[in-house]
Amino acid sequence: MNIEKCNAERLWDSIMEIGKIGHAEVKNSKVGGCHRLALTDKDQQARDLFISWAQEIGCHLRIDPVGNLFLRREGKDNNLLPVTTGSHLDTQPTGGKFDGIYGCLAGLEVLRCLDEQNIQTLRPIEVVVWTNEEGSRFKPAMLGSGAYAGVFKLEGVLSTKDVNGISFGEELERLGYQDKMTEGFSKCYQYYELHIEQGPVLEALDIDLGIVTGVLGMCWYDVEVIGTSCHAGPSPMHLRNDALVGVANMVTQLTEIAANNGVDSRCTIGELNVLNASTNVSPGHVTFSLDLRESSASQLHELQTKAFEALHRIAYQHNLEITIKESWSLPPCPFDEKCLSNIKQACESVYPEIKAHSLVSGAGHDAVYVSRVAPTAMIFVPSEKGLSHNECEYTSPEQLEKGCNVLLNTILRAANS
């Protein structure tokens, strides 16, 4: 099989051009940040530019009922299901220029390479832009791919509102996407998603290519801890019923549990609130969020058990009431073995000098939901300093090129099978 290479300069220029839409100047950032929330005017500008580039090379546009964009390059046999790749163009409120955007523009670069080299594949190829992956404007995250996979009902997605009370469906109509909708959702033969790692593992190993074998399972909880508030002056330390002191102990022990549980264990307390807080009051009511992640269902259950035992034990020791409620969950997601094999073979053929590192993604991606309806796998390239969801997010042009070359050759294998 001939090894194909992408146009690295064109790929970089395209990413930077899209990045001008919502660009943010940031100190110490190599290329600046980006602010482009889902289904805003800026998001539409980026999508329209992406569509125009794809249509320049003869791709056909289809928009599904939740605004997911499918750009299709026909194959020799268009009765066959397409090979699909893609990601998202929306960003965090203070995001970077690569998260999601890279996967979309690398998919476009694959189609551009095939077009200019006049390579026709057996199967059609589609590049998809998923709607509202980040979940920054409309919650939860990954609404577009979730609707595609049947995880979310269409009516529920369209009625979802942002903090200003504007619904998802209203914004689709305002941006003109509803005029182009057709019935049904596109099925695909295989789905591949190329992404920056968003973590520090590949950079720490000094490896430029990662084969993602799956995504960690995740559970989110809201934890409420109640003690007794009291005056800071008259109340001796040993007679207090301080909820925050108990929570501080909980945070410490939860972190230690995950650190000692294995390389794929994660525990994060991202939000902590002291209700009715005052400088001279010992807190009596504290709430915090708990995010637990693990690579398999059994390991996630084990981590949950250890965490809950610790929470209840500490609450008892400090004479506190505790309530734990699950707010969201996503089961562990192993990726398809054949898709992983295709990526591995592409890595070995294009970069035989690089031993690609197999790893599990700690972050959720559209590929998680797509994997429920189609064979799926992912490719990672490093994130400098492990940064993402950050305006200083950066991956070098050389690393982006390597990932795109692997994607190109992976898709060629799949589209000719």
Beta strands, then each sheet from edge to edge (+ up, - down):
strand 1: 23-24
strand 2: 33-34
strand 3: 60-63
strand 4: 69-73
strand 5: 83-88
strand 6: 125-130
strand 7: 190-196
strand 8: 210-215
strand 9: 217-226
strand 10: 230-231
strand 11: 266-268
strand 12: 272-274
strand 13: 281-282
strand 14: 285-294
strand 15: 321-330
strand 16: 333-334
strand 17: 357-361
strand 18: 376-381
sheet 1: 1+ 2-
sheet 2: 3+ 4- 6+ 5+ 7+ 18+ 8- 16+
sheet 3: 3+ 4- 6+ 5+ 7+ 18+ 8- 17-
sheet 4: 11+ 14- 9+ 15-
sheet 5: 10+ 13-
sheet 6: 11+ 14- 12+
end
